[in-house]
């Protein structure tokens, strides 16, 4: 099995926030236990205060790397320009980025351009106004299409 490099990006990891931090950290630990390289980038936000965590170096816990970045104004977006810079530098080195809580600052900061390859799994066939749904033995499916469908590769995410 190929060892993946996975980066989780999370607004905050303080226990007070419950579900997302708990789920993210447990997921990261479980995937690291399977032998993958896992990092979590988050802020030190803890309500109106800050977590007492190191901001200048990674912390290793349960096999994953935790990186805390200083929370900045406006706090309600979980803004951290240092996290944005670190994401810019790190994101191209990883195989998978899992963004938690899309509509906050880190969802914007970790956005990046990806290259997408599109493979057709069926031949184009103009059958008039009605185009029949594909069947398992459909003659329109190409040899590459049969392989992609059999292995479910046509359903894989692109980044």
Residue pairs with C-beta under 8 A, 6 or more apart in sequence:
1 35
3 35
3 36
3 37
4 36
4 37
4 95
4 96
5 36
5 37
5 39
5 93
5 94
5 95
5 96
6 28
6 31
6 36
6 37
6 38
6 39
6 94
6 95
6 96
6 97
6 98
7 38
7 39
7 40
7 41
7 90
7 91
7 94
7 96
7 97
7 98
8 24
8 27
8 28
8 38
8 39
8 40
8 41
8 98
8 100
9 40
9 41
9 42
9 87
9 97
9 98
9 99
9 100
9 106
9 107
9 109
9 110
10 20
10 21
10 24
10 40
10 41
10 42
10 100
10 101
10 106
11 20
11 42
11 43
11 45
11 78
11 100
11 101
11 104
11 105
11 106
12 21
12 42
12 43
12 44
12 45
12 46
12 71
12 78
13 21
13 24
13 25
13 40
13 42
13 43
13 51
13 66
13 68
14 21
14 45
14 46
14 47
14 51
15 21
15 22
16 46
16 47
20 100
20 101
21 42
23 100
24 40
24 98
24 100
25 40
25 61
25 62
25 64
27 98
28 38
28 40
28 62
28 64
29 38
29 61
29 62
29 63
29 64
31 38
31 64
32 38
32 62
32 63
32 64
33 62
33 63
38 63
38 64
38 65
39 58
39 64
39 65
39 66
39 67
39 90
39 94
40 64
40 65
40 66
40 67
41 67
41 69
41 83
41 86
41 87
41 90
41 106
42 66
42 67
42 68
42 69
42 83
43 68
43 69
43 70
43 71
43 78
43 80
43 83
44 50
44 51
44 53
44 55
44 68
44 69
44 70
44 71
45 51
45 71
45 75
45 78
50 70
50 71
51 68
53 59
53 68
54 68
55 68
55 69
55 70
55 82
58 65
58 66
58 67
59 65
59 66
59 67
59 68
60 66
67 86
69 80
69 82
69 83
69 86
70 80
70 82
71 78
71 79
71 80
72 79
72 80
72 81
73 79
77 104
77 105
78 101
78 104
78 105
78 106
79 105
80 105
80 106
80 109
83 105
83 106
83 109
84 105
84 106
84 109
87 106
87 109
87 110
88 109
91 97
91 110
91 112
92 112
96 159
97 110
97 159
99 106
99 107
99 110
101 107
114 158
114 159
116 158
116 159
117 158
119 144
119 145
119 148
119 154
120 142
120 145
121 141
121 142
121 144
121 145
121 146
121 148
121 149
121 154
122 134
122 138
122 140
122 141
122 142
122 145
123 140
123 141
123 142
125 131
125 140
134 140
134 141
141 149
145 154
147 153
148 154
